[in-house]
Amino acid sequence: MRRKRYFEQHIGHISTDFIFILILLCVFAFGSLMSVILGANTYKSINADADSNFESRTTLSYIASKVRQSDEIDEIHIVHKNGVDALVLATDDNGEACETWIYEYDQHLYEVYIAKGTPFELHDGIKMIPSYGLDFDIDDGKLLIITSTDASGDNKTLTLSFRTNQGGAS
């Protein structure tokens, strides 16, 4: 009898303490797990945004740099070729008229550097970086408006003011 009473008192007491500690441990484990899951989702979101910004900004910066190098009177045009709008930058390379074509093809930014009038296909260019939409517009020969779309469908626009007058689309 004594043993039974001793057992009931101590096991009952231990049982309540044990259950409390077990519940506390479960709450801590659940909180830790939720923190890790939320942190991982936040990291994925930040990383996806960074990749998207990199692709769009790199595209826009690259084109802006090329345009600034070729900003001469009537040397920048938009040409429609095989269903694609291309930005054509004319240059003089040691007395030979050359053109740099920048366009989006097969979800990538492409560039091709050729002698003026040389026939080429869109796939002949150099594949640069992923691109999910690229639009060019020359406004009154004074502004070049470039719109780049990233993988998530967000548009980023860059407007460049020419130092010289341009001919526009052809």
Backbone torsions as a table, in degrees:
resi	resn	phi	psi	omega
1	MET	NA	-44.6	179.4
2	ARG	-60.6	-42.7	179.7
3	ARG	-62.0	-42.1	-179.5
4	LYS	-61.8	-44.9	179.9
5	ARG	-65.7	-41.8	178.6
6	TYR	-61.7	-45.1	-179.4
7	PHE	-62.7	-45.3	-179.1
8	GLU	-64.6	-40.1	-179.9
9	GLN	-66.7	-48.0	-175.4
10	HIS	-77.0	-40.1	179.0
11	ILE	-69.3	-40.5	176.5
12	GLY	-59.3	-42.2	179.0
13	HIS	-69.2	-44.5	179.2
14	ILE	-66.0	-39.4	-179.2
15	SER	-60.5	-44.4	179.0
16	THR	-66.0	-44.3	178.2
17	ASP	-63.8	-42.8	-179.2
18	PHE	-63.3	-43.5	179.0
19	ILE	-64.3	-42.3	178.4
20	PHE	-60.9	-46.1	179.6
21	ILE	-65.1	-41.5	178.9
22	LEU	-62.9	-42.8	177.0
23	ILE	-63.8	-43.4	178.6
24	LEU	-61.7	-42.4	177.8
25	LEU	-63.9	-41.2	178.5
26	CYS	-64.9	-41.0	177.8
27	VAL	-63.3	-43.0	178.2
28	PHE	-63.4	-45.9	179.6
29	ALA	-62.5	-43.1	178.7
30	PHE	-63.3	-43.8	178.3
31	GLY	-62.9	-40.5	178.3
32	SER	-65.0	-43.7	179.3
33	LEU	-62.1	-43.3	179.0
34	MET	-64.8	-38.7	177.5
35	SER	-62.0	-42.5	179.7
36	VAL	-66.1	-43.9	-179.2
37	ILE	-64.3	-46.0	179.0
38	LEU	-64.6	-39.0	177.7
39	GLY	-63.9	-41.1	179.5
40	ALA	-65.9	-41.6	178.4
41	ASN	-64.8	-40.2	177.8
42	THR	-63.5	-43.4	179.1
43	TYR	-61.4	-44.6	179.0
44	LYS	-60.4	-42.2	-179.9
45	SER	-64.9	-45.1	179.5
46	ILE	-64.1	-42.0	-179.5
47	ASN	-65.4	-41.0	178.0
48	ALA	-64.1	-41.9	177.6
49	ASP	-63.8	-40.7	179.8
50	ALA	-64.2	-42.6	178.0
51	ASP	-63.1	-43.0	179.8
52	SER	-62.5	-47.0	178.8
53	ASN	-62.4	-39.8	179.9
54	PHE	-60.6	-48.5	-177.8
55	GLU	-62.8	-47.3	-178.7
56	SER	-67.7	-46.6	-177.8
57	ARG	-67.8	-37.2	178.2
58	THR	-64.9	-43.1	177.4
59	THR	-59.2	-50.6	-178.3
60	LEU	-64.4	-42.0	179.9
61	SER	-65.1	-41.3	179.7
62	TYR	-62.0	-47.9	-179.5
63	ILE	-64.5	-41.6	179.0
64	ALA	-59.8	-42.0	178.9
65	SER	-63.5	-43.7	178.4
66	LYS	-63.9	-40.5	180.0
67	VAL	-65.4	-43.0	-179.6
68	ARG	-62.9	-32.1	177.9
69	GLN	-71.6	-25.4	-174.7
70	SER	-111.0	18.3	-174.5
71	ASP	-77.6	79.2	175.4
72	GLU	-121.4	162.5	-177.7
73	ILE	-58.8	126.4	177.2
74	ASP	53.2	36.1	179.9
75	GLU	-109.1	-1.2	-178.5
76	ILE	-122.9	123.6	-177.6
77	HIS	-138.8	161.5	170.5
78	ILE	-110.8	125.5	-177.2
79	VAL	-122.7	136.6	177.5
80	HIS	-93.3	119.0	-178.9
81	LYS	-134.2	121.2	177.5
82	ASN	50.2	43.4	177.1
83	GLY	82.4	6.3	-177.7
84	VAL	-123.2	134.9	172.4
85	ASP	-84.8	130.2	-179.5
86	ALA	-123.5	143.5	173.5
87	LEU	-90.7	121.0	-176.9
88	VAL	-110.7	122.8	-178.9
89	LEU	-113.6	112.0	-178.6
90	ALA	-86.4	140.5	178.0
91	THR	-141.2	164.0	175.5
92	ASP	-110.5	114.3	-177.6
93	ASP	-109.3	93.3	-178.5
94	ASN	54.9	46.5	177.0
95	GLY	87.8	-6.1	178.9
96	GLU	-104.3	130.2	178.6
97	ALA	-74.3	122.8	-179.0
98	CYS	-127.1	163.3	179.4
99	GLU	-136.4	141.6	170.4
100	THR	-109.4	120.7	178.5
101	TRP	-103.2	126.7	177.2
102	ILE	-121.0	126.4	-174.6
103	TYR	-157.9	167.0	174.2
104	GLU	-104.7	130.4	179.2
105	TYR	-147.2	133.5	176.9
106	ASP	54.3	44.1	178.4
107	GLN	57.0	34.9	174.4
108	HIS	-142.4	152.8	172.4
109	LEU	-80.8	128.6	-179.5
110	TYR	-118.9	154.6	173.0
111	GLU	-141.2	139.2	173.9
112	VAL	-135.5	135.5	178.6
113	TYR	-114.9	117.5	-174.5
114	ILE	-138.4	163.6	169.9
115	ALA	-70.6	142.6	-177.2
116	LYS	-56.3	131.6	178.2
117	GLY	89.4	-5.1	179.4
118	THR	-72.6	126.0	178.9
119	PRO	-72.0	146.6	177.1
120	PHE	-156.7	162.5	175.0
121	GLU	-104.7	156.0	-176.8
122	LEU	-59.9	-34.6	-179.2
123	HIS	-75.0	-7.0	179.0
124	ASP	-74.2	-18.2	-177.2
125	GLY	-72.4	175.1	178.1
126	ILE	-90.0	124.2	179.0
127	LYS	-75.7	123.0	-174.1
128	MET	-98.4	-76.0	-178.1
129	ILE	-141.2	161.2	178.1
130	PRO	-60.0	142.3	179.1
131	SER	-147.1	135.1	-174.2
132	TYR	-116.9	17.1	178.5
133	GLY	157.2	127.7	-178.8
134	LEU	-144.1	128.5	-177.4
135	ASP	-133.6	136.0	178.1
136	PHE	-118.1	144.4	174.2
137	ASP	-150.4	132.9	174.8
138	ILE	-106.8	120.1	-176.0
139	ASP	-99.8	109.1	177.4
140	ASP	54.7	27.1	177.9
141	GLY	69.1	11.0	-176.7
142	LYS	-120.0	-22.6	-178.0
143	LEU	-130.9	137.1	171.1
144	LEU	-107.3	122.3	179.9
145	ILE	-109.3	118.5	-179.0
146	ILE	-114.7	126.6	177.2
147	THR	-118.6	125.1	-180.0
148	SER	-116.3	135.8	178.5
149	THR	-108.3	135.5	179.3
150	ASP	-93.7	-178.3	-175.3
151	ALA	-62.4	-27.5	-179.6
152	SER	-89.2	0.6	177.0
153	GLY	91.8	3.8	177.9
154	ASP	-79.9	139.0	179.6
155	ASN	-99.8	140.2	171.7
156	LYS	-125.8	134.6	-175.7
157	THR	-119.4	138.9	175.4
158	LEU	-124.7	129.6	177.3
159	THR	-113.7	122.4	179.2
160	LEU	-110.2	135.5	175.7
161	SER	-97.1	124.4	179.4
162	PHE	-74.0	149.6	171.2
163	ARG	-81.4	-20.2	-178.3
164	THR	-126.1	168.5	176.9
165	ASN	-83.5	143.4	-178.4
166	GLN	-120.5	159.7	-176.6
167	GLY	-78.7	-23.5	179.1
168	GLY	92.4	-151.7	-175.7
169	ALA	-83.3	151.6	176.2
170	SER	-137.5	NA	NA
